Amino acid sequence: MTPIVFKTPVPVVFGDMDYARVLYFPTLFHFVHRVMEDWFAAHMPCSYDRFLGELNLGLPTVHAEADYSAPIRYGEAIQCEFTVRGLGQTSAHLRFRFIGPDGLKAEARTTVVCVDLRTFSKLALPQDLRAALGRFSEPGSLATKPA
């Protein structure tokens, strides 16, 4: 199976900036979540809102890290490239590359875990979610192996 990359624009607005007129560093993780919701809307049979509200499932982030390569400035045209680094029984390891007109600006890596929102107990990733994420798995990742 040939992996694909989910690409989506990420608007950089005035409220995302800090006093130095560059992206306030924790805002990158807000962008990460927006991109995940955009991916969900484009590639899952239900919205993220329904996943949370009606199905009572959640994907809380249990690990997050980022590397910043160049400043992200107000109004800049940024695109995010989303891929899957690996899948566990209950978790997904995700990569978000933020690219501007002059190249890579930042990369974030997160791990999310599927939970029942009523009890916050771990659950196996639903099959439809696992299959959708698997289509975005990086070459050589654990995402291409059966759970």
N, C-alpha and C positions, 0 to 999 in steps of 0.2 A: 504494500500500500504506500503510495506516495504521500508524504506529509504535506499539508498546506499551512499557510500562514494567514492568520486573520489580521487584516489591516484596517485601521479606522483612524479618522482624523481626531485629534484632541485639541479643542480650542483652548488657547491660553488667554485668560481674561485678566483684567486689572486686579481683581480680588485674589488672584493666585500669586501675586508678587510680594516681595518683601521690601524693606527700605532701600536695599541696594539695587532695586529694579530688576531683579531676576526671580525666577521661581522660588518661592519659599519651600525649603527642602521637604517638609512632610506632605506638601501638596501632591508630590509625585504619587504617594500612596492613595490619595483620593482619585487621581487619574487612573491608577491600577484598578480600583474598584469600578469606576465608570466603564472602563474597557471591558472588564469581565461581564458587566451587565449588558453592554452592547453585543458582546459575543453570544451571551445567553439568548438575547432577542433574535439574533440572526441564525442560530444553529440548534436551538432546543425547541421541543414541541410546546413548551409552556414558557411564560415570562418568568423572570427572576422574582417578581412580585408574587406570582401564583406559587412558585416553588417554595417561597417563604410562608405566605399567608394561608393558602389552601392545603398544601402538602405538608406543612409544618416541618420543612427541611431547611437546613442552613449550611453555609460553607464558611464558617469563621476562619480567619487567617491565624495560623498558629506559629508561623515563622515568616519574617519579611526582612529583606536586605536590598540595598541599592548601591549602585556605583554611578557617580555623576562624572561625565566626560567633558561637558562644555555647558556654559550657562544657557538656560532656557529663558528667553526674553518675552516681554509683553507683546502680544499680537503675532508672534512667530507661528508659522505653519508647521505644526508638529503632527507626525503620524506615529501611531503605535503599531508594532508588530507583535502579535501574541502567539506563543507556541507552548506546548506542553513538554516539560522536561522529564516527567515520569508519572506513573500512576501506582498507588498502593491499593490495598483493599478498601480503605476508607478515606484515602487522601489523594490529592493531586498537587504536583509540583509544577508551577507555572513560571513562564518567562515573559517579560514585557520590555520591548526595546523601543525607546522613544527617539525618533529620528527627525531632524530638522533639515533645512535646506543645505546646511553645510556638514551633514553627517550625524553620527550617533551623538546624542545629548546625554542620555542616561539609560541604565538598564536596571530593572527591578526583578527580583525573584521572590516568589511567595510559595508557601505551602498552605493549602486549605484542607479542612477535614469536614466530611459530611456528618451532620448531627441531626438528631430529632430535636426540634426546638422546644418541645414540651419538657424534655428531660435533660437535654444537652448530652445525651449519650451518643457515642460514635455509632454510625451505621455504614454498611457497605455502600459504595457509590452506586446509585441507581444505574441499571443497565443502559438506559438511553443517554444518561450523562457520560458514562464511561465510554460508550461508542462514539459520541460526539467529540469528546476530548481526544480520543484515540486518533481521530482524523487529523489532529493538529500536533501529533507527537513528533518530536525531533528525531532525526535518524539516530539509531543506536540507543534511544531512550528505553526505559522500562515500560513506557506506555504501550508499546506494540506487543507486549507479552500478555498472555491470559492472566486474569486475576486469580 
